[in-house]
């Protein structure tokens, strides 16, 4: 596995685990994608990587809540899509604020 895949998987697992802490849930799902997206974008991280981490984190929430409580499947599915879109948008904004461009694909050289 590449370092990027390990980082995305680790972030998704952390997001899914932190969602089980009730006082953290609302700030995590509302501010988490925005703040992490802005910071990641400022450091030049691709917005698709941020979106994937938040989407997989949402899917982790969905599966764990389905297995443990057998409820809230539609809520977590919508939340995963919202978090991915918010994170990707924030990363895009973060990249524009810092003036960082996407790296050129290796095939374009």
Backbone atoms as SQL, in Angstrom:
CREATE TABLE atoms (id INTEGER PRIMARY KEY, chain TEXT, resi INTEGER, resn TEXT, atom TEXT, x REAL, y REAL, z REAL);
INSERT INTO atoms VALUES
  (1, 'A', 1, 'UNK', 'N', 0.821, -1.171, 0.000),
  (2, 'A', 1, 'UNK', 'CA', 0.000, 0.000, 0.000),
  (3, 'A', 1, 'UNK', 'C', 0.873, 1.245, 0.000),
  (4, 'A', 2, 'UNK', 'N', 0.425, 2.251, -0.699),
  (5, 'A', 2, 'UNK', 'CA', 1.189, 3.487, -0.758),
  (6, 'A', 2, 'UNK', 'C', 0.960, 4.313, 0.513),
  (7, 'A', 3, 'UNK', 'N', 1.830, 5.275, 0.726),
  (8, 'A', 3, 'UNK', 'CA', 1.686, 6.160, 1.894),
  (9, 'A', 3, 'UNK', 'C', 0.385, 6.938, 1.838),
  (10, 'A', 4, 'UNK', 'N', -0.021, 7.323, 0.619),
  (11, 'A', 4, 'UNK', 'CA', -1.274, 8.067, 0.465),
  (12, 'A', 4, 'UNK', 'C', -2.470, 7.204, 0.868),
  (13, 'A', 5, 'UNK', 'N', -2.474, 5.954, 0.450),
  (14, 'A', 5, 'UNK', 'CA', -3.577, 5.052, 0.799),
  (15, 'A', 5, 'UNK', 'C', -3.619, 4.797, 2.298),
  (16, 'A', 6, 'UNK', 'N', -2.463, 4.659, 2.909),
  (17, 'A', 6, 'UNK', 'CA', -2.405, 4.447, 4.359),
  (18, 'A', 6, 'UNK', 'C', -2.934, 5.676, 5.093),
  (19, 'A', 7, 'UNK', 'N', -2.560, 6.873, 4.633),
  (20, 'A', 7, 'UNK', 'CA', -3.022, 8.102, 5.280),
  (21, 'A', 7, 'UNK', 'C', -4.534, 8.257, 5.152),
  (22, 'A', 8, 'UNK', 'N', -5.076, 7.987, 3.970),
  (23, 'A', 8, 'UNK', 'CA', -6.519, 8.116, 3.758),
  (24, 'A', 8, 'UNK', 'C', -7.274, 7.088, 4.604),
  (25, 'A', 9, 'UNK', 'N', -6.792, 5.862, 4.627),
  (26, 'A', 9, 'UNK', 'CA', -7.438, 4.811, 5.419),
  (27, 'A', 9, 'UNK', 'C', -7.382, 5.139, 6.905),
  (28, 'A', 10, 'UNK', 'N', -6.239, 5.607, 7.379),
  (29, 'A', 10, 'UNK', 'CA', -6.100, 5.965, 8.794),
  (30, 'A', 10, 'UNK', 'C', -7.046, 7.104, 9.166),
  (31, 'A', 11, 'UNK', 'N', -7.144, 8.101, 8.295),
  (32, 'A', 11, 'UNK', 'CA', -8.051, 9.218, 8.559),
  (33, 'A', 11, 'UNK', 'C', -9.497, 8.741, 8.602),
  (34, 'A', 12, 'UNK', 'N', -9.870, 7.869, 7.676),
  (35, 'A', 12, 'UNK', 'CA', -11.244, 7.359, 7.637),
  (36, 'A', 12, 'UNK', 'C', -11.572, 6.557, 8.895),
  (37, 'A', 13, 'UNK', 'N', -10.647, 5.735, 9.347),
  (38, 'A', 13, 'UNK', 'CA', -10.871, 4.949, 10.561),
  (39, 'A', 13, 'UNK', 'C', -10.984, 5.877, 11.778),
  (40, 'A', 14, 'UNK', 'N', -10.132, 6.896, 11.834),
  (41, 'A', 14, 'UNK', 'CA', -10.198, 7.845, 12.951),
  (42, 'A', 14, 'UNK', 'C', -11.519, 8.609, 12.948),
  (43, 'A', 15, 'UNK', 'N', -11.962, 9.039, 11.770),
  (44, 'A', 15, 'UNK', 'CA', -13.245, 9.756, 11.666),
  (45, 'A', 15, 'UNK', 'C', -14.388, 8.855, 12.132),
  (46, 'A', 16, 'UNK', 'N', -14.395, 7.617, 11.661),
  (47, 'A', 16, 'UNK', 'CA', -15.444, 6.678, 12.048),
  (48, 'A', 16, 'UNK', 'C', -15.446, 6.384, 13.540),
  (49, 'A', 17, 'UNK', 'N', -14.260, 6.301, 14.134),
  (50, 'A', 17, 'UNK', 'CA', -14.176, 6.021, 15.570),
  (51, 'A', 17, 'UNK', 'C', -14.579, 7.241, 16.395),
  (52, 'A', 18, 'UNK', 'N', -14.143, 8.428, 15.982),
  (53, 'A', 18, 'UNK', 'CA', -14.481, 9.639, 16.735),
  (54, 'A', 18, 'UNK', 'C', -15.970, 9.950, 16.689),
  (55, 'A', 19, 'UNK', 'N', -16.650, 9.480, 15.666),
  (56, 'A', 19, 'UNK', 'CA', -18.091, 9.734, 15.544),
  (57, 'A', 19, 'UNK', 'C', -18.888, 9.060, 16.658),
  (58, 'A', 20, 'UNK', 'N', -18.320, 8.058, 17.305),
  (59, 'A', 20, 'UNK', 'CA', -19.016, 7.378, 18.386),
  (60, 'A', 20, 'UNK', 'C', -18.971, 8.160, 19.696),
  (61, 'A', 21, 'UNK', 'N', -18.161, 9.196, 19.778),
  (62, 'A', 21, 'UNK', 'CA', -18.102, 10.029, 20.980),
  (63, 'A', 21, 'UNK', 'C', -19.153, 11.122, 20.808),
  (64, 'A', 22, 'UNK', 'N', -20.253, 10.990, 21.530),
  (65, 'A', 22, 'UNK', 'CA', -21.416, 11.860, 21.331),
  (66, 'A', 22, 'UNK', 'C', -21.114, 13.361, 21.366),
  (67, 'A', 23, 'UNK', 'N', -20.343, 13.864, 22.338),
  (68, 'A', 23, 'UNK', 'CA', -20.086, 15.312, 22.340),
  (69, 'A', 23, 'UNK', 'C', -19.280, 15.789, 21.118),
  (70, 'A', 24, 'UNK', 'N', -18.559, 14.888, 20.485),
  (71, 'A', 24, 'UNK', 'CA', -17.756, 15.263, 19.317),
  (72, 'A', 24, 'UNK', 'C', -18.502, 15.134, 17.996),
  (73, 'A', 25, 'UNK', 'N', -19.621, 14.430, 17.982),
  (74, 'A', 25, 'UNK', 'CA', -20.258, 14.091, 16.711),
  (75, 'A', 25, 'UNK', 'C', -20.656, 15.308, 15.882),
  (76, 'A', 26, 'UNK', 'N', -21.413, 16.226, 16.455),
  (77, 'A', 26, 'UNK', 'CA', -21.887, 17.396, 15.691),
  (78, 'A', 26, 'UNK', 'C', -20.719, 18.270, 15.222),
  (79, 'A', 27, 'UNK', 'N', -19.776, 18.637, 16.105),
  (80, 'A', 27, 'UNK', 'CA', -18.640, 19.415, 15.594),
  (81, 'A', 27, 'UNK', 'C', -17.808, 18.642, 14.560),
  (82, 'A', 28, 'UNK', 'N', -17.687, 17.340, 14.755),
  (83, 'A', 28, 'UNK', 'CA', -16.902, 16.528, 13.825),
  (84, 'A', 28, 'UNK', 'C', -17.491, 16.552, 12.429),
  (85, 'A', 29, 'UNK', 'N', -18.787, 16.355, 12.313),
  (86, 'A', 29, 'UNK', 'CA', -19.387, 16.253, 10.979),
  (87, 'A', 29, 'UNK', 'C', -19.705, 17.608, 10.354),
  (88, 'A', 30, 'UNK', 'N', -19.761, 18.663, 11.165),
  (89, 'A', 30, 'UNK', 'CA', -20.036, 19.982, 10.581),
  (90, 'A', 30, 'UNK', 'C', -18.756, 20.771, 10.321),
  (91, 'A', 31, 'UNK', 'N', -17.882, 20.820, 11.297),
  (92, 'A', 31, 'UNK', 'CA', -16.652, 21.595, 11.146),
  (93, 'A', 31, 'UNK', 'C', -15.468, 20.778, 10.645),
  (94, 'A', 32, 'UNK', 'N', -15.481, 19.485, 10.915),
  (95, 'A', 32, 'UNK', 'CA', -14.356, 18.622, 10.539),
  (96, 'A', 32, 'UNK', 'C', -13.994, 18.663, 9.065),
  (97, 'A', 33, 'UNK', 'N', -14.960, 18.447, 8.165),
  (98, 'A', 33, 'UNK', 'CA', -14.615, 18.482, 6.741),
  (99, 'A', 33, 'UNK', 'C', -14.116, 19.857, 6.291),
  (100, 'A', 34, 'UNK', 'N', -14.687, 20.914, 6.844),
  (101, 'A', 34, 'UNK', 'CA', -14.285, 22.262, 6.446),
  (102, 'A', 34, 'UNK', 'C', -12.875, 22.593, 6.916),
  (103, 'A', 35, 'UNK', 'N', -12.612, 22.350, 8.189),
  (104, 'A', 35, 'UNK', 'CA', -11.298, 22.680, 8.750),
  (105, 'A', 35, 'UNK', 'C', -10.214, 21.787, 8.146),
  (106, 'A', 36, 'UNK', 'N', -10.465, 20.482, 8.117),
  (107, 'A', 36, 'UNK', 'CA', -9.440, 19.580, 7.561),
  (108, 'A', 36, 'UNK', 'C', -9.230, 19.832, 6.074),
  (109, 'A', 37, 'UNK', 'N', -10.297, 20.168, 5.359),
  (110, 'A', 37, 'UNK', 'CA', -10.156, 20.468, 3.938),
  (111, 'A', 37, 'UNK', 'C', -9.340, 21.720, 3.700),
  (112, 'A', 38, 'UNK', 'N', -9.611, 22.774, 4.469),
  (113, 'A', 38, 'UNK', 'CA', -8.845, 24.010, 4.328),
  (114, 'A', 38, 'UNK', 'C', -7.366, 23.795, 4.640),
  (115, 'A', 39, 'UNK', 'N', -7.094, 23.088, 5.735),
  (116, 'A', 39, 'UNK', 'CA', -5.702, 22.839, 6.116),
  (117, 'A', 39, 'UNK', 'C', -5.007, 21.953, 5.086),
  (118, 'A', 40, 'UNK', 'N', -5.669, 20.880, 4.687),
  (119, 'A', 40, 'UNK', 'CA', -5.063, 19.984, 3.699),
  (120, 'A', 40, 'UNK', 'C', -4.843, 20.703, 2.372),
  (121, 'A', 41, 'UNK', 'N', -5.812, 21.498, 1.966),
  (122, 'A', 41, 'UNK', 'CA', -5.662, 22.253, 0.726),
  (123, 'A', 41, 'UNK', 'C', -4.520, 23.246, 0.797),
  (124, 'A', 42, 'UNK', 'N', -4.353, 23.886, 1.950),
  (125, 'A', 42, 'UNK', 'CA', -3.251, 24.833, 2.119),
  (126, 'A', 42, 'UNK', 'C', -1.896, 24.130, 2.023),
  (127, 'A', 43, 'UNK', 'N', -1.845, 22.864, 2.400),
  (128, 'A', 43, 'UNK', 'CA', -0.612, 22.094, 2.294),
  (129, 'A', 43, 'UNK', 'C', -0.466, 21.409, 0.935),
  (130, 'A', 44, 'UNK', 'N', -1.410, 21.649, 0.037),
  (131, 'A', 44, 'UNK', 'CA', -1.294, 21.112, -1.307),
  (132, 'A', 44, 'UNK', 'C', -1.864, 19.724, -1.503),
  (133, 'A', 45, 'UNK', 'N', -2.642, 19.237, -0.559),
  (134, 'A', 45, 'UNK', 'CA', -3.259, 17.917, -0.691),
  (135, 'A', 45, 'UNK', 'C', -4.399, 18.010, -1.701),
  (136, 'A', 46, 'UNK', 'N', -4.500, 17.019, -2.547),
  (137, 'A', 46, 'UNK', 'CA', -5.540, 16.975, -3.568),
  (138, 'A', 46, 'UNK', 'C', -6.919, 16.895, -2.924),
  (139, 'A', 47, 'UNK', 'N', -7.869, 17.621, -3.470),
  (140, 'A', 47, 'UNK', 'CA', -9.215, 17.645, -2.888),
  (141, 'A', 47, 'UNK', 'C', -9.883, 16.274, -2.960),
  (142, 'A', 48, 'UNK', 'N', -9.512, 15.457, -3.945),
  (143, 'A', 48, 'UNK', 'CA', -10.098, 14.108, -4.029),
  (144, 'A', 48, 'UNK', 'C', -9.662, 13.230, -2.866),
  (145, 'A', 49, 'UNK', 'N', -8.452, 13.429, -2.376),
  (146, 'A', 49, 'UNK', 'CA', -7.975, 12.651, -1.225),
  (147, 'A', 49, 'UNK', 'C', -8.757, 13.028, 0.032),
  (148, 'A', 50, 'UNK', 'N', -9.009, 14.318, 0.201),
  (149, 'A', 50, 'UNK', 'CA', -9.798, 14.771, 1.351),
  (150, 'A', 50, 'UNK', 'C', -11.215, 14.214, 1.260),
  (151, 'A', 51, 'UNK', 'N', -11.809, 14.303, 0.074),
  (152, 'A', 51, 'UNK', 'CA', -13.170, 13.793, -0.124),
  (153, 'A', 51, 'UNK', 'C', -13.234, 12.296, 0.153),
  (154, 'A', 52, 'UNK', 'N', -12.236, 11.563, -0.313),
  (155, 'A', 52, 'UNK', 'CA', -12.239, 10.113, -0.105),
  (156, 'A', 52, 'UNK', 'C', -12.135, 9.767, 1.371),
  (157, 'A', 53, 'UNK', 'N', -11.288, 10.471, 2.098),
  (158, 'A', 53, 'UNK', 'CA', -11.154, 10.199, 3.538),
  (159, 'A', 53, 'UNK', 'C', -12.475, 10.440, 4.266),
  (160, 'A', 54, 'UNK', 'N', -13.144, 11.541, 3.957),
  (161, 'A', 54, 'UNK', 'CA', -14.413, 11.838, 4.626),
  (162, 'A', 54, 'UNK', 'C', -15.531, 10.907, 4.171),
  (163, 'A', 55, 'UNK', 'N', -15.533, 10.535, 2.897),
  (164, 'A', 55, 'UNK', 'CA', -16.555, 9.594, 2.429),
  (165, 'A', 55, 'UNK', 'C', -16.370, 8.228, 3.091),
  (166, 'A', 56, 'UNK', 'N', -15.138, 7.740, 3.123),
  (167, 'A', 56, 'UNK', 'CA', -14.886, 6.450, 3.774),
  (168, 'A', 56, 'UNK', 'C', -15.155, 6.518, 5.278),
  (169, 'A', 57, 'UNK', 'N', -14.869, 7.662, 5.884),
  (170, 'A', 57, 'UNK', 'CA', -15.223, 7.840, 7.302),
  (171, 'A', 57, 'UNK', 'C', -16.721, 7.757, 7.511),
  (172, 'A', 58, 'UNK', 'N', -17.480, 8.370, 6.609),
  (173, 'A', 58, 'UNK', 'CA', -18.944, 8.282, 6.678),
  (174, 'A', 58, 'UNK', 'C', -19.448, 6.863, 6.460),
  (175, 'A', 59, 'UNK', 'N', -18.807, 6.155, 5.554),
  (176, 'A', 59, 'UNK', 'CA', -19.201, 4.759, 5.320),
  (177, 'A', 59, 'UNK', 'C', -18.841, 3.885, 6.522),
  (178, 'A', 60, 'UNK', 'N', -17.745, 4.218, 7.197),
  (179, 'A', 60, 'UNK', 'CA', -17.391, 3.506, 8.427),
  (180, 'A', 60, 'UNK', 'C', -18.450, 3.735, 9.491),
  (181, 'A', 61, 'UNK', 'N', -18.921, 4.995, 9.601),
  (182, 'A', 61, 'UNK', 'CA', -20.016, 5.299, 10.537),
  (183, 'A', 61, 'UNK', 'C', -21.263, 4.504, 10.173),
  (184, 'A', 62, 'UNK', 'N', -21.572, 4.454, 8.878),
  (185, 'A', 62, 'UNK', 'CA', -22.764, 3.753, 8.412),
  (186, 'A', 62, 'UNK', 'C', -22.702, 2.272, 8.786),
  (187, 'A', 63, 'UNK', 'N', -21.604, 1.623, 8.466),
  (188, 'A', 63, 'UNK', 'CA', -21.482, 0.184, 8.729),
  (189, 'A', 63, 'UNK', 'C', -21.486, -0.100, 10.225),
  (190, 'A', 64, 'UNK', 'N', -20.734, 0.689, 10.989),
  (191, 'A', 64, 'UNK', 'CA', -20.684, 0.415, 12.425),
  (192, 'A', 64, 'UNK', 'C', -22.037, 0.667, 13.092),
  (193, 'A', 65, 'UNK', 'N', -22.742, 1.708, 12.677),
  (194, 'A', 65, 'UNK', 'CA', -24.061, 1.962, 13.258),
  (195, 'A', 65, 'UNK', 'C', -25.067, 0.918, 12.802),
  (196, 'A', 66, 'UNK', 'N', -24.939, 0.444, 11.594),
  (197, 'A', 66, 'UNK', 'CA', -25.831, -0.611, 11.098),
  (198, 'A', 66, 'UNK', 'C', -25.623, -1.907, 11.879),
  (199, 'A', 67, 'UNK', 'N', -24.370, -2.260, 12.106),
  (200, 'A', 67, 'UNK', 'CA', -24.062, -3.500, 12.825),
  (201, 'A', 67, 'UNK', 'C', -24.473, -3.404, 14.295),
  (202, 'A', 68, 'UNK', 'N', -24.181, -2.279, 14.934),
  (203, 'A', 68, 'UNK', 'CA', -24.424, -2.165, 16.374),
  (204, 'A', 68, 'UNK', 'C', -25.870, -1.793, 16.691),
  (205, 'A', 69, 'UNK', 'N', -26.414, -0.779, 15.997),
  (206, 'A', 69, 'UNK', 'CA', -27.755, -0.284, 16.331),
  (207, 'A', 69, 'UNK', 'C', -28.826, -0.637, 15.309),
  (208, 'A', 70, 'UNK', 'N', -28.416, -1.050, 14.137),
  (209, 'A', 70, 'UNK', 'CA', -29.322, -1.394, 13.045),
  (210, 'A', 70, 'UNK', 'C', -30.267, -0.233, 12.710),
  (211, 'A', 71, 'UNK', 'N', -29.679, 0.969, 12.572),
  (212, 'A', 71, 'UNK', 'CA', -30.480, 2.147, 12.262),
  (213, 'A', 71, 'UNK', 'C', -29.629, 3.223, 11.596),
  (214, 'A', 72, 'UNK', 'N', -30.279, 4.284, 11.174),
  (215, 'A', 72, 'UNK', 'CA', -29.649, 5.498, 10.642),
  (216, 'A', 72, 'UNK', 'C', -28.813, 5.278, 9.384),
  (217, 'A', 73, 'UNK', 'N', -29.185, 4.322, 8.562),
  (218, 'A', 73, 'UNK', 'CA', -28.403, 4.046, 7.355),
  (219, 'A', 73, 'UNK', 'C', -28.495, 5.206, 6.372),
  (220, 'A', 74, 'UNK', 'N', -29.690, 5.678, 6.099),
  (221, 'A', 74, 'UNK', 'CA', -29.851, 6.777, 5.143),
  (222, 'A', 74, 'UNK', 'C', -29.177, 8.045, 5.656),
  (223, 'A', 75, 'UNK', 'N', -29.278, 8.308, 6.944),
  (224, 'A', 75, 'UNK', 'CA', -28.642, 9.486, 7.527),
  (225, 'A', 75, 'UNK', 'C', -27.132, 9.445, 7.302),
  (226, 'A', 76, 'UNK', 'N', -26.519, 8.319, 7.578),
  (227, 'A', 76, 'UNK', 'CA', -25.065, 8.218, 7.427),
  (228, 'A', 76, 'UNK', 'C', -24.646, 8.234, 5.960),
  (229, 'A', 77, 'UNK', 'N', -25.470, 7.715, 5.083),
  (230, 'A', 77, 'UNK', 'CA', -25.154, 7.772, 3.651),
  (231, 'A', 77, 'UNK', 'C', -25.153, 9.216, 3.157),
  (232, 'A', 78, 'UNK', 'N', -26.164, 9.980, 3.556),
  (233, 'A', 78, 'UNK', 'CA', -26.225, 11.396, 3.171),
  (234, 'A', 78, 'UNK', 'C', -25.089, 12.170, 3.829),
  (235, 'A', 79, 'UNK', 'N', -24.808, 11.854, 5.082),
  (236, 'A', 79, 'UNK', 'CA', -23.727, 12.516, 5.798),
  (237, 'A', 79, 'UNK', 'C', -22.378, 12.262, 5.130),
  (238, 'A', 80, 'UNK', 'N', -22.153, 11.040, 4.654),
  (239, 'A', 80, 'UNK', 'CA', -20.898, 10.706, 3.974),
  (240, 'A', 80, 'UNK', 'C', -20.727, 11.536, 2.707),
  (241, 'A', 81, 'UNK', 'N', -21.797, 11.682, 1.944),
  (242, 'A', 81, 'UNK', 'CA', -21.738, 12.473, 0.707),
  (243, 'A', 81, 'UNK', 'C', -21.535, 13.953, 1.035),
  (244, 'A', 82, 'UNK', 'N', -22.270, 14.459, 2.047),
  (245, 'A', 82, 'UNK', 'CA', -22.107, 15.857, 2.454),
  (246, 'A', 82, 'UNK', 'C', -20.681, 16.138, 2.920),
  (247, 'A', 83, 'UNK', 'N', -20.159, 15.267, 3.784),
  (248, 'A', 83, 'UNK', 'CA', -18.815, 15.481, 4.325),
  (249, 'A', 83, 'UNK', 'C', -17.763, 15.432, 3.219),
  (250, 'A', 84, 'UNK', 'N', -17.925, 14.511, 2.273),
  (251, 'A', 84, 'UNK', 'CA', -16.982, 14.424, 1.162),
  (252, 'A', 84, 'UNK', 'C', -17.023, 15.685, 0.305),
  (253, 'A', 85, 'UNK', 'N', -18.235, 16.155, 0.015),
  (254, 'A', 85, 'UNK', 'CA', -18.367, 17.369, -0.803),
  (255, 'A', 85, 'UNK', 'C', -17.823, 18.594, -0.067),
  (256, 'A', 86, 'UNK', 'N', -18.135, 18.712, 1.213),
  (257, 'A', 86, 'UNK', 'CA', -17.655, 19.857, 2.001),
  (258, 'A', 86, 'UNK', 'C', -16.134, 19.822, 2.135),
  (259, 'A', 87, 'UNK', 'N', -15.589, 18.646, 2.380),
  (260, 'A', 87, 'UNK', 'CA', -14.134, 18.521, 2.503),
  (261, 'A', 87, 'UNK', 'C', -13.415, 18.830, 1.206),
  (262, 'A', 88, 'UNK', 'N', -13.955, 18.329, 0.096),
  (263, 'A', 88, 'UNK', 'CA', -13.338, 18.594, -1.207),
  (264, 'A', 88, 'UNK', 'C', -13.422, 20.075, -1.554),
  (265, 'A', 89, 'UNK', 'N', -14.574, 20.677, -1.294),
  (266, 'A', 89, 'UNK', 'CA', -14.727, 22.110, -1.563),
  (267, 'A', 89, 'UNK', 'C', -13.793, 22.951, -0.716),
  (268, 'A', 90, 'UNK', 'N', -13.664, 22.600, 0.549),
  (269, 'A', 90, 'UNK', 'CA', -12.769, 23.338, 1.436),
  (270, 'A', 90, 'UNK', 'C', -11.312, 23.162, 1.016),
  (271, 'A', 91, 'UNK', 'N', -10.947, 21.956, 0.586),
  (272, 'A', 91, 'UNK', 'CA', -9.576, 21.727, 0.108),
  (273, 'A', 91, 'UNK', 'C', -9.304, 22.546, -1.149),
  (274, 'A', 92, 'UNK', 'N', -10.280, 22.616, -2.017),
  (275, 'A', 92, 'UNK', 'CA', -10.128, 23.412, -3.238),
  (276, 'A', 92, 'UNK', 'C', -9.926, 24.880, -2.874),
  (277, 'A', 93, 'UNK', 'N', -10.717, 25.375, -1.923),
  (278, 'A', 93, 'UNK', 'CA', -10.582, 26.763, -1.473),
  (279, 'A', 93, 'UNK', 'C', -9.222, 26.974, -0.811),
  (280, 'A', 94, 'UNK', 'N', -8.807, 26.020, 0.018),
  (281, 'A', 94, 'UNK', 'CA', -7.501, 26.125, 0.675),
  (282, 'A', 94, 'UNK', 'C', -6.356, 26.191, -0.322),
  (283, 'A', 95, 'UNK', 'N', -6.456, 25.422, -1.390),
  (284, 'A', 95, 'UNK', 'CA', -5.420, 25.461, -2.425),
  (285, 'A', 95, 'UNK', 'C', -5.425, 26.798, -3.135),
  (286, 'A', 96, 'UNK', 'N', -6.588, 27.370, -3.375),
  (287, 'A', 96, 'UNK', 'CA', -6.673, 28.652, -4.062),
  (288, 'A', 96, 'UNK', 'C', -6.179, 29.787, -3.170),
  (289, 'A', 97, 'UNK', 'N', -6.467, 29.709, -1.882),
  (290, 'A', 97, 'UNK', 'CA', -6.004, 30.744, -0.957),
  (291, 'A', 97, 'UNK', 'C', -4.476, 30.776, -0.918),
  (292, 'A', 98, 'UNK', 'N', -3.876, 29.616, -0.861),
  (293, 'A', 98, 'UNK', 'CA', -2.417, 29.540, -0.815),
  (294, 'A', 98, 'UNK', 'C', -1.770, 29.673, -2.189),
  (295, 'A', 99, 'UNK', 'N', -2.574, 29.573, -3.233),
  (296, 'A', 99, 'UNK', 'CA', -2.021, 29.693, -4.577),
  (297, 'A', 99, 'UNK', 'C', -1.262, 28.456, -5.035),
  (298, 'A', 100, 'UNK', 'N', -1.576, 27.319, -4.430),
  (299, 'A', 100, 'UNK', 'CA', -0.902, 26.077, -4.788),
  (300, 'A', 100, 'UNK', 'C', -1.662, 25.420, -5.915),
  (301, 'A', 101, 'UNK', 'N', -0.947, 25.003, -6.931),
  (302, 'A', 101, 'UNK', 'CA', -1.579, 24.310, -8.033),
  (303, 'A', 101, 'UNK', 'C', -1.483, 22.809, -7.870),
  (304, 'A', 102, 'UNK', 'N', -2.383, 22.108, -8.545),
  (305, 'A', 102, 'UNK', 'CA', -2.336, 20.653, -8.529),
  (306, 'A', 102, 'UNK', 'C', -1.054, 20.205, -9.197),
  (307, 'A', 103, 'UNK', 'N', -0.446, 19.146, -8.665),
  (308, 'A', 103, 'UNK', 'CA', 0.763, 18.654, -9.319),
  (309, 'A', 103, 'UNK', 'C', 0.434, 18.133, -10.712),
  (310, 'A', 104, 'UNK', 'N', 1.365, 18.326, -11.579),
  (311, 'A', 104, 'UNK', 'CA', 1.200, 17.876, -12.965),
  (312, 'A', 104, 'UNK', 'C', 1.279, 16.357, -13.003),
  (313, 'A', 105, 'UNK', 'N', 0.340, 15.707, -13.712),
  (314, 'A', 105, 'UNK', 'CA', 0.438, 14.243, -13.810),
  (315, 'A', 105, 'UNK', 'C', 1.744, 13.834, -14.467),
  (316, 'A', 106, 'UNK', 'N', 2.284, 12.705, -14.041),
  (317, 'A', 106, 'UNK', 'CA', 3.558, 12.265, -14.586),
  (318, 'A', 106, 'UNK', 'C', 3.482, 11.971, -16.068),
  (319, 'A', 107, 'UNK', 'N', 2.309, 11.636, -16.586),
  (320, 'A', 107, 'UNK', 'CA', 2.171, 11.341, -18.018),
  (321, 'A', 107, 'UNK', 'C', 2.168, 12.598, -18.869),
  (322, 'A', 108, 'UNK', 'N', 2.021, 13.776, -18.245),
  (323, 'A', 108, 'UNK', 'CA', 1.974, 15.028, -19.006),
  (324, 'A', 108, 'UNK', 'C', 3.357, 15.567, -19.332),
  (325, 'A', 109, 'UNK', 'N', 4.382, 14.985, -18.755),
  (326, 'A', 109, 'UNK', 'CA', 5.743, 15.487, -18.992),
  (327, 'A', 109, 'UNK', 'C', 6.282, 15.047, -20.309);
